[in-house]
Amino acid sequence: MATTTKRDHTVVIIGTGFGGTMTGIPLAQKFMERAKGEDILMLERGTWWTTPHSTVQDKEVHAADFLKEKKQPVQYWSSNNSFRGFLDIFSRCFRRTKDENIFTRLFKSLRNEDGLFDFTIMGTKGFLGLFGSKSDGVTVIRANGVGGGSLVYSNITIQPPDFIFKESRWPISWSDEEREDYFNFARHAIGFSIVSALAVRKAHNLPFNDPNRKMPPASVNSGLSNIAARTARLNPHWTVVEDPNNPGNKRGVKRITPEAQRPTLDNKDKDKDLKNDLWLDRARVFQMAVSGLTTDYGLVDLAINDLTPENSPLGLPGEMFPYNHPQAKETNYCDRQSRCNVGCLPGARHTLNKQLMAATLGKPDGTPPLFTNLKIEPLCEVNVIRALPEGGYEIQYIQRHPDDPSSFENRTVTADKVIMSAGCLGTNEIMLRSKERQTLPNLSDKVGVGFSTNGDYLSFLEKTKERASIIRGPVTTSFAHFNTVNGTGPDGPTSTTPPNTELFHTLEDQGIPPAMASVFGDGLPLMQKLVDDGAGGGFLFRAVVRYACKRIPQLIKEIWRNNRERADFFKSEEERISNVMCVVAMGRESSLGEFRLGKSGETTLRISKPGGKKFWDDPAYVAIANSLKKLAPKLRPDGTSYEFFNPFLTATARAAGAESIALSHPLGGCRMAKSAPDGVVDEFGRVFDKTKSGSQPFYDGLYIADASIIPTALGVNPSLTISALSLRIVMNLIEGLPL
């Protein structure tokens, strides 16, 4: 029954990531059109983040001052690309709470509740939070700031193969045509802006096409890019093929052209081929290697502004750059600094804080906000949601002080409707706590069930035969799919064994920020030694001491002789890891994990798999490891035995109680289903009330729109899927608004 009591807000949205932004902006626009005094409050637990460097669009670096003038807490990305940058990230940008260990409990100066990176370890804390801790087998890196996960993701907007959504655990009624419509909707919303996407969709012009190649209306960004060239404006001369998994994706797939098939420079010099010399080393090396393993590979679509190569055709689909548009006004573009995950200094990434700033505050150049009915409150951490007897909801949260985030006040706010978009871990924790404290007593008993690691896997290979230069370029350039319907079986491009889509997985190249390079340069040999030797707890300590004792005299010696011969210590970050390849993977992990709230001596959330099984003992990880074993020989020098290794799954990590799957794409726990006995929400994000039946068995006005509702692993980066599902949820919500 609808409430008759006036609430503080019409809608409260918890979180400002992909789910929150994709639902909040369309709702704000609809409320403005209705002109009924409806409004939206977005609660975000972090601060605003921006670049301290001059950019094309903000030469005088006004963004931070503009936010401060608007009374918004704002911080700068870490900008130093040397080891000092690593120290800045570690000391200022990592989130540390009061209860982390004995030191953060005693010393406020060691806490950092408004840090950008939330490194969430689930398990037992051990003595004083320092000794005897044990991981549950999952460690999650997530963001803490306005824009949510977009602040630290790899900008990859990749669509899962169609067969993912046809599994029985996906209780979703969309047709193939509707699914493609929402993925095109999401691409435009990320690539240009949500307001622009709403306009071109209304005009039935998705994917956007203008005969004069003009930019779409209301653009904040300049579209998705495929970045392969060493710098902007260079033409990489790629080959464009149809997407074998998603024929509705009109962008196609761009990939490296084998040298035997390269076009000639011109008719006067037919004997001279255009080589792949203009390609980024990492993209070139990765694609040439995976081309011998699968037929399904190419450049990823990136949510990053880039410059179209000069003198390149722009007119019609099928040409080299069919979806690039001449810019009426110059925009920031990619500098190939490999800093996507720690903060883009040139401001080229399509982070959602750009759209949220334009929507709620306006722009530093004096452009007014798009909406007067949409407000963001940073530094607000939600505790529980309480269903009010007369209808509507009360949200209980803490408001941290901008000048001292370790201090806070308890607050409440009421709303007619609530959209939970706090991300997989945040939403599961809030919903579990609300169920336990009986503020939402009728939630499904499946809250917390169906968690997936999405098959996330991080691996390194040392001493590649060609330079990979992993601190150059966007953080990811390319992908390779394995076990797809139209792709390659387990034995390579000529495989006679049919592909097993249950073992579908993706490999992607991964860059490293320059600030991390010196750490990896010294740390990888040590990690590899510990892997090779099989470390116990005591050995770990001895190995580190021995390594330090060796390194310090070596450092002194190198400084002493540097006047005669350039010492290793003085090599640049790129030189130190020039022959290292980093590959990340995702796959169709079983999605059987279960969250629960932690007790005394435990972390806030705990996670487990039925039967006490380890997360890494999953067929998806076996398939990923096999693909990496086949990839390694194509990257290493002949006759060597180097293999990819995951530093989080070693004997050393096991001895320290930290063996785990390190991931950044957690999914599920509040999964969609047809009814409350099977899941937490329906396909439109409506939260089930298990005491109700009939056509509306839901908490009235309570929704979830984020990664937590996804019922299975995707095997690819999830941001595009989260956006497509969230846009579908909000469009359905809008259609159901009372007149």
N, C-alpha and C positions, 0 to 999 in steps of 0.2 A: 504494500500500500504506500502510495507516495506521501511524503511528508508535507504537512501544512505549516511547519515551523520554519522560520527564516534561518538559514544557515549562514556561516561566515562567507562561504564561497559555493558556487554551483558545483564546481569540480575541483578536487585536489589530485594532482598527479605526483606520485612519489618516484623521483628519479628523472634525470634529464638526458639519458642516453638515447639509443635508437628507438626503443619502445616509447619513452616519454615524449620525445620530440616529434615523432611521427604521429602520435595521437594528439598532442597538445596544440600544435599549430593548425591542423584542420579544424579542430573544435573551436579554437579562438576565432578563426575566420567565419565559421558558421554562426557563432554567437554574435559577432559583429553584424552579420547580415540580418539576424533575427531581431536585433535591437530590443531585447527584453531585459537588459540589465544583467545578463548572465556573465560569470567570470570564472577564471581558472587561476589556481595557485599551484606552482611547481615547487616541490621541496627537494633540495639537493644537499647532500652531506658535505661536498667539497666546495672549493672556491673557483673563481674564474682563473684561467691560465692563458698567457699570451707570450709573444716573442719580444725580447728586448732589442732586437735588431731592426734596422731600417729595412723596409720592404718596398716593392713597387707601388703598392696601394697605400702605404703608411710610411712615407719617407722620414717623417719627424717622430715616429714611434709615439703616436698620440693615444693608441688603444688603451693602454694601462691607465693613463691620466683620465681618459674619458670614463672608464669604469669607476675609478676612485671618485670622480665628481658625482657619479650616480650612487655613491655610497655602497659600492659593491666591492667585496674583498677580492683582490686579484694578486696573482703571483706570476713571475716570469719562468719560462722554461730554463733549464740549465743550458747555458750557451757555450761554455768552454769545451773545446774538442780534444783537450789533452787529459792527462791523468787528474788534473784539478777538476775537470768536468765530472769525472767519475766520483770524486769526493763530494762534489756539490750535489749530485744525484743521490748519493748514499745518505748524506747528512741532512739534506733539506727536502728532497722530493719523495722519500720513502715514508709512508704513513706508519707511525708507531703510537700505540695507545697506552693508556695508564697501566693496564693489566698485563702487558706483554711479558715483563719479567721483573725481578727485584729492583733493577736499576731504574726502569721507567716508573715504577711505583714510588721510588724514593726521590727521584730527581726530575722535576718538571722540564728542565732544559733538554732532557733526552727524549721527550715526547714530541710527537709531530702529527697531531690529529688531522691536520689539513694538508698532509703530503699527497702528492699526485698518485703514487703507486701503492696499492694495497696488496702486500705480499701475504696471502692468506694460507697459513698452514693449519691443517685440521688434525687433531690428535690429543695426546696427553701432554701436559706442560712440563712435567718433571719437577724436580726440587728447585724452588725459587724461579721457575721458568727457565732455568739454564741447564740443569743436569738431569739426564735420564728421560728426556722428552722422547716421544715416539710418534711418528707420523702415521696417519691413517692410510697413507698411500696416494694422497692427492694434494698438490700444492697449486694454488691459483693466483695468478697475477691479474689484478683488476684495477680499474681507474677510480679516482676520487676527485671529481671536479665537474663543473658545468659543461655538459657535453658527453658525460659518461665515458663509455668504452671508446668512443670515437677519438678521444684525446690520445690514446696509446695504441690503437689498432694499426694494422698494416695497410689500411686503405683498400683492401681487396673486396671488390663487389662481384662475387662469383656465384653463379646459380648452380644448385645441386642438380644432378641428373634427375630426369622425370621419375625414374623408378623409385627414388627415395620416398616420394609422396604417395606412392601406390601400395606401400606396405600396410598391412592390416592395422598397425598401431596408429596410423594417421586417420583420425575420424573426421575428415574434412571433405566437404561436398563440392569443392570447386571443380569445374570442367578444365580440360587442358587449355581452352581458350581463356577462361577466367584467370587461371594461374599465370599464364604468360602476360595477361594484362596487368596483374598486380606486380609481377617482377619488373615489367617495363615502367610501371608507376614508381616503384621503389628506386630503379636506376636513375630516373629523372629527378626524384626527390633528393637523392644523395648527390647526383652529379651537377644539378643546377640549383634547385631549392624546392622545398615542399610547396610553397605558394605557387611557383612556376608549374610544378607538376599538377597541382589542382586545376590550373587554368588550361593547360594543354590537354589534360584528360577530358575536361568538360568539352573541349573543342574536338574531341575524338582524333587527337593528333599524337598518339603514342605508338611507337617511339617517335619523338619529335622530328619533323621534317619541314623545312622551309625552302621553297624553290630558290630564294635569294640567299640561302645559307645564313640568315640572320640569327643572332642569339635568341633563345626563347625569352618570353617576358619574365620579369621579376627574378632574374638570375642573380644568385649570390656567388656561385662558382661558375667555371667555364666548361663544365662537362667532364666525363670520365676520360681517362687517358690510357694509352699503352706505351710504357716508357722502356725503350730498348737502347736508344742512342746515348753516347757518352755525355753529350750536352744537349740542351734544348736547341731547336732550329735545325738539327741534323736529320736527314732522311735515312732511316735504317734499312730501307728497301726490303721489307718483310714480305712474306707470302700470306695471303688472306684465304682462309678456308671456312666452310660452314661448320658451326658448332655441332659435333656429332651427337651430343647428348640432349641438346635443347634447340631443335630447329627453329623455334620461335624467337630465338635470340638473333635479331637482325644485325648485330654488331659483327658477328663472325669471330673467328679466332685468328690472331696474328702470330706467325712463327718465323723462325730463322729460315732463310732460303739456303739450301745446300749450295756450296760453291760451284758444283757442276751445272747448276741450273740458273746461275746468276745472269741477269740481263747485262748487255754491253753498255758502256758509257754512252756511246753515240755511234752513228753509222760510219764515222771516219776511223774509228779505232775498235773494230770488231774483235780483235784478238785480246783486248784488255778487259777483263771481267771486273765488275764491281764486287769487291770482297766484303766480308763482314767486319771490316776493320773499325767501322764506326759504332759497333755494338759495345755496350758495357761488357767488361770481361766476364762478370758473373753470369749475365744473361746468356752470352755466347757459349761459355763453357758448359753451363747447366743444360741448355737446350740441345747442344750437340751430343751430350752424353745420354740424355733421356730419349733422344730420337732413336737410339738403338735398342730401347726397352719397350716403348709403347708408341702407338700411332696417335695417341690423344694427348697432345701437349701444346703449349703456346704461351703467349704473354697474358698475364692477368689484367683484367680491367681495373684500373686504379682510380680511386676518388682523390685525384691530385690534379691541380691545374698544370698544364704544360703548354709550350708554344708549338703550334703547327709548323712543320718545316717550311722554310721559305720556298716559294715557287712551286709548292705542291698543289695538286688538284683538290678542289673542295666541293665539287658539284654534286655528283650522283652516287647512290649506293653502288658498291662494287669497285669504286676507285680506292686509291690508297688510304685516304683519310675521310671516309664518308660522313663521320659524325663529329667532325671538328668544325667550328664556326668562327668566322672572323670576329674579333672582339671590338665592340664599339669603344670600350675603355680598357686599358691595359690592366691585367690582373697578375697577382703573384704567380710565380712559376717555379717548378722543381729545380733545385740546385744540385741534385744528386749527392747529397751529404749523408745518406743512409741514417738519418736521425728520426725517421717517422715515429718510432715508438717512444722517443724521449722528448719530442718537441720539435716541430718544423720551424727553423729560424727564418726562412723566406716566407713563411705563412702560406704555402701553396696547398696544403692538405685541406680536404673538405671536412674539417672537424665541425661538429654540430653547434659548437659555441658561436660560430659565425652567424648561423641562421637564428639562433636564440637571441643573440645581441640585437640583430636587425629587427626581430619580432617584438622584443620587450623593451629595449632601451634606445633603439635607433643606432646611428653610426657617428663616429667622431667628426665626420664632415658636416654635421648638422642635420642629416636626414632624420626625420622623426620616426618613432617606432611604428611598426606596421599595425600593432594592436594595442589598445588601451585597456583591454580586459584580460591580459595575460601577464602574470607576475612571477618572478623567480626569487625564492628565498634561499640563498646559499647557507652552508654550515648548519643544516638542519638534519639531524639523524633520527629517523622514525623508530619508535619502540614498538607500539602495537596500534592496531585499528580496532575500534569498538563500534559494533552495530548499535545504534540508538533505538530504543523501544518504539518511538513514534516515527521511525524512518530516518534515513541518512546515517552519517558516520562521524565519529570523533576520532581524530588522529592525534595520538600522543607522541611527542618527540622532544628532543633536546635541541636548543638553539645555542651553538657555540659562539663565544665572543670573538670577533675578528682580530682584536689585538692580542688575545690570549686564548687560542682554541682549546686549551686544556681546561678552561673554565666554561661553564654553560648554565643555562636556565631551563627548567622544565616548562613546556608549553603544550597547549592543545589548540586544535582548530577543527571546525566542523564543516561538513560539505554534504550536498545531496548525493554526489557520486564520487567514487574514488577509483583511480586507475593506478594499479601497482606496476611500476616499471623500474624497480630498484636493481635489476640484473638478477641473474640466476641465484647467486648466493644471498644477496640482500633480500630478495622477495621470499625465498624459502625460509630464511630466518625470521622475518616479520610474520609470515603466515603461521609458521610453527609456534611462535611465541603467542600470537593472538589466539590460536586454538588451545594451547596449554593454559592460558590465563582466562579462558572462557569469554574473551571479548568478541570472538567470532566462534561460538561453540559448535556451530553446525557445519563447519568445513568438512570436506571429504576426509575420510580416514587415509586417503592416499597422498596427503600432503607430505612432501619430502621424498616420495617414491618415484623412481624412474630417472635418476640422475645419470648423465652421460659425460664422459671426458671428451667426447667427440673424436676420440682416437688421437688426441694431440700428442706429439712426440718431437723432441728436440735432439739433433745429432750433429756431430762434428767429424770431419775427416781432415787429417793433417797431411802436409807434404804432397799436395796435388801436383801433377806433372805440368799443368798450366796455371798461370796466375789467375786467381778468382777475384782478387781485389774486393773483398767483401765490405769495405767501408765506402765504396763508391756506388751511387745509384739510389733509387728508392729502396726501402728495406726489402721488398720482394718485387721481382720482375716477372717470374715465370712459374708455371704449374706443369705437372704431369699426372694424368689420371691412370689408374690401373683397375682392371676388372670392371669395365663398363659394358653396357649392352652392345654398343657399336664400336667398342674399342679393342683393346688387346687382352689376350688371355695371360695366364701366369708365366708363360714361357717366352714372352717377347712378341714382337710384331708378326713373326711367322708362326705363332703358337697354333698348334692343332687342338689344344685343350680349350674348351669353351670357357669364356670368362665367368667367374663366380661373383655375381653382383653383391652377394652377402659380404664379400671381402673387398668391396670397393674402397679405395683409398687414394689420397692425393699427396704428392710430394711437391714442395716449393723451395726455391732458393731463399736464403735468409741473410740479410745484411746485418752488420754490427755497427753501432754508433762509434765514431772515432774515439770518444772518451773511454770506451770499454776495450779498445784494441790493445793497449798496453797490458791490461789485466789479463785478457785472453792470451796475449803473446807469451806471458810468463806462466799463466795458469793452466793452459792446455797441456803443455808437456808434463806438468806435475799431475794433473788429473789422469793423463794417459798412463803414467807410471803407476799410479795407485790402482788403475784398472788392471794393468798387466800383472802386477804383483799380488793382487787380491788382499786388500788391507783389512786388518782387524783394528779395533779401537786404539790399542796402544801403538800399533804400527802407523796409524794415521798421524798421531802426534810426532812420532819419531821421524816420519818421512818429511813432514813440514819443517821440522827443526833442521834436518839434514839439508833440505833444499835451501833454506834461508842461509845456513852456514856456508854453503857452496856459492850462493848468489852474491852475498855481501863482499867477500874477497874478490870475486870476479868483477864486481862493479868497480872497486877501487883500482884494480889492475887495468881495466878498460879506460878509465879516466886518465891514468898515468901514461898509457901508451897511445892515447888518441892523437897526439901531435904527429905520430909517424904513420899510423894506420887507423882509418875510421873504425871505431869500435861498435859492436852490436848495440850497446846502450844508447847510441845516438841515432839509431835508425828511426825513421818516421813510423807512425802507427800503421800506415798501409804496408810498409815493408815488413813489419814484424809478423803480420798475418796474411801476407800476400798469397801464400800457397795453402790456405785453409778454406775448406768449403763447409758452410753451415746449411743444413737442410732441415726444414720442419715438415711434419706430416700430420694428416688427419685421416680418420677412417671410420668405418661403420662399427664402432664399439657397441657392445651389447645393450647399454643403457639400462642397467639393472641396479645402479647404486641407490642407496637410501640415506637421506639426511635425518639427523635427530639433533635436538638441542644438547649442548654440552653441560656437564655437571661440574661440581667443584673439582679443581685440579685438571680440568679439560678446557679445550678451546670452545669458543661460543657455539660453533657448529661441529658436529662429528659426521663422518661419512663412512659407509661400509658397503660391501657387496654380500649378497646372500651366501651362506655357507662359509663365510670368512675368506672367500677367494680374493686374490690380489688383483688390483685393477689392471696391472700389466700382463696378467695371465689371461689374455683375451685373444681370440683368433685374429682380431683386427691388428693387434700388435705383432703377431707372428707374421702376418702378411706384409706389414710395413717393414719389419726387419729383413724379410727375404728380398724385398725390392731394393733396400739399401745395400744388401750384400751384392746384388747384381749391378748396382750403380757404382760402387766403390772401384772395381777394376777399370771402369771407363774413365775414371778421374785420376787414378794414381799412376805413377811411373811403372813401366813394365818390370816384373820381377819383384815388386815390393808387396808387403802383406798388410798394409794399413787398412783398417776397417772403420766404418762409422761407429761412434760410441756416444751414448747418452750419459752425461755426467750425473744425472739424477737417479740413474739405475745402475749403480756400481757397488762393488763390495764395500767401498769406502762409505758411500751414502748409507748402506745397510748398517754398517758398524756404528755410525753416528745416529741411527734411528731416524734417518731422513730420506730413506729410499722412497721414491714417489714418482707419480706422473706429474710433471710440471706442465700446466696448461693455462691457456688464456681464453678458451672457448667453452666454458661450462654450460651445459644445457640440461633442461628438464627439472623434475622435482615437483612442479605444479602443472603437470602435463595435461594436454587437452584429451578429452574422451567424450563418449556419448552420454555418460551418466556418472553420478557421484561415486558409485562403487568402483569405477575404473580410473577416475582422474579427478582433477581439481577444477578445471574449466571446460567449457565447450569450445567449438572451433572459432567462436567469436569472442573468446576471452571472458565470457560471463562466468562468474564463480558459482559453483554449485552449492546449494543449501540442501544437505542430505535429508532434512525433515520434510522437504517439499516434493511434490510429484506433479504430474500434468505437463502442460506445454511450457511452463515457466518455472522450472525447479532451481531457481537461482536466488542468491542474495541480490535484492533489487539495487541496481546502481553500483555494483562492485565488479571491477574488471581486473584482469592481469594481461599486460601486453609487454612481454620481453622474452628473453631466452629460456626462462623457466617453463614456458608452456610447450616447448618443442618436445615431442614424445620420443624421438629417436635421434641417434647421431646423424649428422648430415654428411660427414666426410669431406667437407669443405669449410672455408671461413663462413661464419653464420650471419654477418651483419646484413647482407642483402635479404636473406630469408626472414630475419627478425623484422626488418623494415617492411617487407611485403605483407607479413602476417599482421603487423601492427596497423598498417594502413587499411587492411581489410576489416580489422576490428573497429577502427574509428569510423569508417564509412558506414558500417552496419549500425553503430551506435547513433550516428547522425540521422540515418534513415528512420530510426525508431524514436527520435525526439518528439514529444507531444507538440501539437500545433499551438 
